[in-house]
Amino acid sequence: MNTTVISTNTAQTGNYPSAAVTQRGANKPATTAALQNTPGAGSLTPTQAAAVILYNLGLNVIPIPPARKGGWPWKPLQFTRLPASTLIPLFSGQCNIAVMCGKTSDNLFVIDCETKEAFEEQGQKLHARNIPYWSVKSGGAGGGGHYYLRCEDGEIENIPSGEISDVEIRGNRCYVLAPPSIHPDTGAFYHWEKREGQEIPRVRLEELDWLPLKLTSKTRKSPVHQSNHSNLSRKTQEFIAHGAQIGERNNRLFAAACDMAGNGYSFQYASDILTPVALHCGLSGRETADTIGSAFNSKREPSRSVPSNYNEPKQWERVLAWIQEQSWKGRTGQTDRSVLLACCERARVGMNENGLFRASVRELAELAQVSKPTVINALRRLRKAGWIIQSGRDRGSSASLYRFGEELAAPMRSFTTIPPWLSNSGKVVLVSDAGERGALGKTAMMVYLGLLDYGGVMKPKALAVYCRLSYDQVVRALRKLVGYSLVSRGSDGWRAVRVDAEWLDEHVAVVAGTYGKGEARRVRHEKERGDYAARQLFGARCVMESYDSGAAQSVSDSHMDVAGTAPYWQCPNCGQLCFGDLPPDICDYCRDFTTWRRADGSESDAPVSMDLGDSGEGESEGVDSVVHPRLVPPPGG
């Protein structure tokens, strides 16, 4: 864990350990620089100092109204952490500290005990198994507390109250209050009871054998049909893999086409699979098309029965098969395909029983390896085509909810074709810096993966049919692949050279200058998410505390003290307030493009209008723009 630690006084921070200023890792300069611009550690409030220490331990900290367990918008922080530069102003004045459990706190989970007896029992079981822990006494009437642990296996599922006597497991997308917070019922302070080690201890799932713990997501097994055509007969599979000799080519082609028709494959897909094989065997294009068409003119039965272990394809698998069957030509074809594949991956990860899945522009941009504006334009085209349908907003993150159109999601008897990378990684999309624009690009990567999938030698015309690309696209892609030694040419066609991900990074991404581009995109998006969550929190706090005489002013004054860290801005149209190094181009309240003015007394009073992209998780375009709640009331309102 890369962290920056600021020295604090133990008495100030609710029994936090004092530590010298140290830097672990070189990728956290923003934290150090931000804290250097704040008042010294001795002038921080106990809450601010505690928030800084917990943050530097890798925890996702959230300000909560004093003596309460909720009240300010915290759900966006289920998916991101606040920027380090916003901790001091956000935790100024009186407030509690909440710690989010789950991935954003490095798989933190908390054993929440409601009573003293349950707290002691869980502590005894941990001690009996020699499991170190951090524990907190909550100050509640029942005398309970919390045990802090991190799971090495992944994110833990929540176990609600009632399933285990007087115990609740908080594992993901929920929070607990941390010292020195005030209990909302008793007014007592949360305080640390025991901390074993400098970091929160890590455990394996099997070590906590007395608790029914489960992971939120397991490594997904490959679909039952592990080979692309395991439902087809052995002769059909042999023909697809090796072709046929002169004298039996037509018969073998017809039999294979009948088998595929009987097993529910579409005519287009069967043509894509069988045509390259037939052409390679020496049959003409016209003869091949006529033979396959004749096989699909009548109702056919499978050459063998459907395997007993075959499961009906899931919706995302059917969509994946549909994507594989389409021809993605034209200037935006490969971009649209990549974004739709990214949607398919989001559906694989989190589609609900109603066919809805959550997908933010940033998530799709990272998966498709394109910019946010490119994703927004692609989504507009996909919606216009009816392939995806926007179906509202996620209540927690404001990201868009989508479902697939009828053409893609309609139930059908179809055996999906699994791309060669899916059985290994479990993901629908292959995210590699070698596939970025400037390196291989999407078309060349698709041709390379197509050759790998085929596993044999193919000529450009057959490869164009197989990959659903134009002949010219394939020729240009092969030239690029030759330059990186990813294909070899023989007398009978082209063959892919199989390499691993590390080789692609070293010999393609590094050479092309795209190595690290995907990670840089992810880090940039993470910062944008954090900035958005911070703006929401600060605005909501100003609204709630404005009804307390002087409370809002104390927050603003505290913020002014660190104006060098986060400037203060005001919308001249409606009076909306926000903070950050640069203001958004669209006001969250009036939803209008505006020219912001500094409202923190800075000499730099010149109007500023900047484009920071979308203001939240969702898109910042037309119908997809996020309508935010009222954060700060306009003057007189």
N, C-alpha and C positions, 0 to 999 in steps of 0.2 A: 504494500500500500504506500503510494507516494503522498507524503503529508508535509505540512509546514506547521510548526508548533510555536506558539507565542507564550512567553513566560507569564504566569499569573500568580496571584496570591491565593493560597489554599483556603483561607478564611473567606475570601470573596466569592468563591465559586462552588460552594456547597460540597466541600471535601474533594474537589478535583485535585489531582497531583500537580505540583508545580513543576515546570519544565523550562529548560533554556531554549532560546530561539535556535532552531535547527532546520535544515532543509534536507529532506529525503527525496531524492529523485530530481530530475532537471526539468520536468514538464509541469511544474506548478508555479511559474514566476508570477502569475497574476495574483495569487493569494498573498505572496510576500509583499509585492508592490502595493497592494491595496491596504494591507495592515500597516505598512510603513507610513501611509498617509493619514492614519487614524491617530487619536490621542494615545499616549503611552499606556502600557498594560495596567499600570497602577490606577489610571483614571477611568478604566472601563467599569461599567456596572457589573455586579456578579452574574447577571443573566448574559450580558454580552461576552464576558470572559468565558463562561461555560459554553456558550454557543460556538465560540471560536475553537475551543479545545475539542468538542464533540465533532465539529466539522472536520478538523484536521485528523481525527481518528477515522475518517471516511464515512461518517454518519450523515444522513440527510436530515438536517434540523429545520424546524418550522416554528415561527412565532405564533403563539396562541394567546387570546385575551387573558388577563390575569385572573387567577382563581376560577378558570373555566377550562373545559376540555375541547372547546371548539368555538367557532364564531367568525373566523376569517377564512378566506378561500384557500384551501389546502390541497384540493384534489389534483390540480396541475402538477403538484410535487410528488404524485404517485409515480411519475415517469422521469423526473429530472431533479437536480439539486439546485439550490440558489447559488448565484455567483458569489465568490468570496468577497468581492468588493461591496456587496449589499448587506452583509451580516450586521455590521455596526449600526447603520440607520434602522434596519428592520427590527432589531432587538433592543432598541433604545426605549427609555421609559419603563413602564411596568408591563410585563408580559411573562407568560409561561414559555417553556421550551418543550416542543414535541419532537420526537425522533421517529421518522418513518421506517417501518420494517420492510424488508424485501431487497430486491436487486439494487435499488438506489442507495442502500446502506451496506452494500457488499454482502447480501444475503443474511442480514441480521434477522433473528427471530427472538421473540420474548415470551418466556413462560410467565403468564400473568396470574398470580395467585390472589384470590379474593380474601382469604382468611389467614390468620397467623398459623393455624394448624397446617393448611395446605402449603404455605410458604416454607415452613420447617420441614415438612415431608419431602418436598421437591429438593430442598437443599441437602437433606440426608441421602437421597438417592444419587444426587450428583457426586457428593463426597465419597459414597461407597464405591463408586466406579472410577474414582480418581479423575473426575472431569473438572477442570478449573472453570470458574465463571465470574461474571460481574453481577452483583445484586444491588437492588435499590429497595429501600423501605418507602412505601408510597404515602404513608401518613393517613390512610383511610381508617374508618372506624373499625374495620375487621382486622386490622393489623397485618394485612397482606403486603405483597411487594412483587418485584419483577426480577427475573433472571435473564441477563443478556448473553446470547451466544450467537455465533455465526456458523452456518452450515456449509461445509466444504462441497457437498454434493449438488447444491443448487438452492433455489428459492422454496421455502416451506409453505404449504397450504395452511390457511387459517383454520383453527378449530374453535367454533363459537362456544360461548358459555352454555353449560348444561350437558355437553357431551362427556366432559370429565369433571368430576366433583370438585367444585370451587376453583377450577383451573381453566384458563383460556389461553390458546396459543395464537399469538399475533405474528404472522409470518410474511404477509405481503399486502401492500396497498392499504395499510392501516397504521396508526401510530400509537405511541405511549408517551405520557409526560415524563420528563427527566428532571433531575435536580438542576437548579434549586427552585423548581416550580412549586406552586401552592395548590394543595388539594382543594377542589371546588366545594367539597362537602364539609370538611373539618377545618380548613384553613391551615393545616399543618404543612410543613415543607417536605418535599421529596428529598431524600438524602442517600448517598451511597453507603451501603453496609459493608461491602467487600469487593475488592478489585484484585484479581489474581493475574499478574502480568501487566505489561505496558500496553498491550492491545487486547481487544475483546477476544476471548478464546474461540477457537474453531473446533467443531466436532463433526464426526461422520454420523449419518442418519442411524446406523445400526448401534451406535453407542448409547442412544437414548431409547433402549428397547422397551421401556415401560410406558412410553408415550406412543400413541397411534399416529406418528408423523408421516406425511407424504409430501412429495415434491409437487410443485404447481405444474410442471411440465417435464415429461420424461423424453429421453432420446427416442424419436419416433422410428419404429421399425419400418423396413421397406415394405411396400404393399405385398400382398400374397403372391401376386404374379411377379416374381422377382426378375425373370427375363421378360423382354418386351412382348413375346408371343408364346408364353408358356401354355396358353390354352389351345394353341394350334397343334395339329398332328406332327409327328416326328418328320414325316416326308415334307410337309410344308416348311417346317423350320429349316430342314436341310437345303431345300431349294432357295430359300431366302438367304442362307449363309453362303452357299457354294454354287448356286445355279444348276444348270443341267447340260448334258452333252447333246451334240447334234443327233437328231432322230427322236428325242424325247422332250425337246424344249417346249413345244406347244402344249403337249399333254400335261407336263408338269406345271406349266404356267396356269393352265385352265383349272387344274385340280387345286392349286394353291389359292387361286382367286375364289373358287367355290367354297373352300374351307373358310376363308376370311369373311365371305358374305354370310355364311351360316353362323359364324361366331359374332356377328353384329358389327363388324368393322364397316365404316362408310366406304363408298365407292372411291371417294377422293383419297382417303388414306391408303386403301389397298393399292390404288394406282401409284401413289408416292413410294410405297414399299416395293412393289413388284416390277415397276417399269425400269428402274436402274438395273435390276438383276437381269431382266429379259434383254435389255440393250447390251449389257455386258456379255450375255451369252451369244449375241449375234443376231437376234431378232430385230426386225425393223420397228420403228415407232408406231406405224399404222397397224401392223400385225399385232403388236402388243396391246394397243388400245382396244382393238376389236375383240381380242380374246378375253380381256378383263371385262369389257362391257357385256359380252355374251354370258359370262358367269354371273353377273349381277342382274341379268334380265329376268331371271326366275327365282323363286323362293328356294333357298338352299338350307341344308342342315349341316351342322359341324361334322367334320370327319371323325371326331371323337367327342364324347360327352364332356360337359363343362366340369372342371375339377371340383371335387367335393369341398375343397378348402377355399374356393373362390368366393370373394365377398363383392357385393355390388359396389361399384366405384363411388367414392365420396364426391360431393359436388365439386370440390376444388380439383379432384382428379379428372372429372369430366371436362371442366374448364381447361385444364392443362392439355388434355387430348385435343380439344377444339382449337386451342392456340397452335398446337403442333401441326394441325391440318391446314391452317390458313396460309395464304400467300401474302407475305409482308413486303410488298414492293413500294416504290415511290420514295420521295424525299423524307417523309416522316414514318415510313412503315416500320423500320426497326426500332425507332423510339417508341411508337405506340405498342409494339410487341413487348418491349422491355418493361414499360409501365404496367401493361396488363399482366405480365408475368409477376411483377412486384405485387400487384393486387391479389394475384393467386397465392403468393407466399403469405401475405397478410391473412387471407382466408384460411390457409392451412394452419396457421398458428392460432387464430382466434375467432373462427366463424361460430356463431351461436346456432341454436336449434331453428331459428327463423331465417337463416341464410344471411344474416347481417355480419359484417366484419368492419373493424375499425382500421382506418388508414389515413395517417396525416401526410401532408405534402412532403415533409422532411423525411419520414420513414420511406416513402416511395422513392424519393430522390436518392437515398442511400442504397436502396436495393437495386434501382434501375441504373445507378451510376450516371445521373444527369443532374442538371441544376433545377432549383425549385420552379423558376418560370417555365422551363421545358416540361416539367411534370404537370403544371397547371394547364398548359396548352394541350398536352396529350390527354389529360382527363376530360377536357372540354370536347375533344374529338371523340373519345370513347363514349361519353355520355350521349353525344349527338347520334352516334351509330346505334345506340341502345344496348351496348355491350355491358355497361355498368350503369347503375341507377343510384344516385345519391339519396339516402334515406334518413337524413337528420344528422345530429351531432352527438358525439360521446359526451355524457354529462360531466365526466371527470376532467378530460383533457381538451375539450372543444374540437377534437379532431373529427373529420367527416366519417359518417357511417355509410357503407355502400352494400349493395347486393348486386349479383350478376343478372344480366338481362335474360329473358326467356330463352333466347336462342342458345345461350351458353349453359344455362342451368337446367334445361328441360331434362327429365329423366330419360335415359336411353340405355339400351343394352349395348354397352361398349366396353372394350377393354383398353384402358388408358395406356399410352406409351410413356414409359418412364425415361426421362433424359438420363444420360450416362452419369451425370454428377449427382442425381437425386438419391440413388441407392447408397452413396457413400456419405454425403453430408446431411441428408434428410431435408434439404432445402430445395425449393422449386427453382430458385435463381442461383447462378454462380457469380458471386461477387469477388472479382479479382482486379487488382490494379492493371493487370495485363490487358484487360478488356476495356479500359478507359479510352476515351477519345484522345488521339495522339499516339496511342500504342496500336494494339490490334483493331480496336473498335468493335462495334457490335456485329457487323456483317462477317468480318474475318473470324471472329470468335465463334459465330454460329456455324460457319463452314468447317472450322477445325473440330468443333464438338460433333458435327454431323458425320465427319469422316471417322472420328473415334467411335461413334455410336454404330456406324455401319460395320466397322471392324475389318474391312477389306479394301480392295483397290477400286477406285471409281474414276471415270472420265468426267470432264467438266460438265457435259450436257446431262449426264445421269445425276451428277452431284447437284446440279441446278434443280432438277425435278425433285430429288430427295429432300433438299433444304427449302424448297418452295421459294427459290430466288431466280432472278434472271441470269442468263448465261454470262452477261457482262459483269454482273455483281460477283459471280463466282470466280471469274478470271482475275478480277482486281484483288479479290480476297486471297487467292492462291499466290499471287505475286507477293503480297505482304507476308504471308505465311512462309514462303520460301526465304524471304529476307531474315526471318528469325529461326530458320531451320526447324520449323514445326511440321513440315510435310516433305515427302520425298517423291520423286517422279520416276516411274518405270516405263517400260514399253507398253504396258497395258493400262496405265492410268496413275492416279495419285493415291498415296497412302499417308495417313497421319502418323507422326512420330509421338509416341506416348511419353509425356513428361509429368512431373508432379508440380504442385503449387509453388514450392520453393524455387524450382527451375524457372517457372514463368516469371516470378518476381525478379529473379536475378538477371535473366537473359532477355527479358522483354520489357518489364515495367521500369527497371533501373536504366536500361539503355535508352528507352523512349522518354525518360524523365517523368513518368507518371507514378512512380513508386511512392506510396504514402498519400496519394490523392484521396483515396476513399476514407482513410482515417482522418485527414484534415477536414473533409466534408462532414464527417460524423461529429468531430469536436466543435466545429462551427455551429452545427445545428443544435448541439447540446447547450452551447452558450446562449443561443437564441431562445431556447425553451426556458432556460433559467431566468433570462432577462424578462421574459413575458410573465412568468410566475411571480417574480419580484415586483413588477409593476402592479399586478393584480393585488398582491398582498398590501403593498404600501398604500394604494388608492383606497382599498376597503378599510384599512386601519384609519386613514384620515376621515373617512365618512363616519365610522362608528364613534371615534373619539372626538369628533367635532361637536357632539352633543354634550360632552363633558367640558366645562369651562376651563380652558387652558390646556386640556389634554392634547388636543390636536396641535396646539402651538408648541408644546413640549416635544412632540414628535418632530415637527418641522425644525425647531431650534436645534435639536440633536442632529438632524440631518444636515443643517447648515454648517455645523462644526466640521463635517467631513465632505464639504462641497467639492473639494478637490478629488474625492473618490467618486462621487456620483452627483452631477449637476442636477438642478431642480428646474423644471420647465412648466410653462402654462400656455394653454390654448387660448388665443385671443377671441375665438368665436363663442366658446361656451364656458371657459374658465377651468376646463379639465386640467388636473395637475398630474405630472408624472416625473420620475427621476431616471437617470441613466446618462451614460456618456453622450448619447445622441438620442433625440426624440424620434418616435415613429412618424411616418409620413401621414398616417390616418389617425385622427383623434378617436379614442375608444368610446367617447360619449356621443359626440355629434356625428361620428362616422363621416367626416368631411376631410378632404385634403386641407391641411392647414399650415401656417407659418408660425412655428413655436417661438416664444420669447423666454429668455432666462428669467426665472422668478426667485432666484436665490441671492439677489443683491450683487451678483457678479458684474464687473465692469463690462464684460462681454455681453452687451444687451442686444446685439444685432439679431434680426429674425433669422431663424434657421429652418430649413425644410429638407429633410433627409429621407431617403428610401431605405428602410431597414428590412424590406421583404414583408412577409406576413406577420401580423402582430401576435398570433397565437399558434396553435398547432395546425389550424385549418388554413385554407387558401385565402389570399387577400384579393380575390378577383370576384367581381360582380355578385352573382347569386350565391357563391360559396363563401362570401365573407362572413366572419364571426361577428355576431351581434353581442357585444359585451354588456354585462350588467352595469348599471350606473355606479361609477366609482366615486367621483367627487361631485357634489351638487354644483351647478352653475351659479354665478353670483345672483343673489336675490331669490334663488330657487330652493 
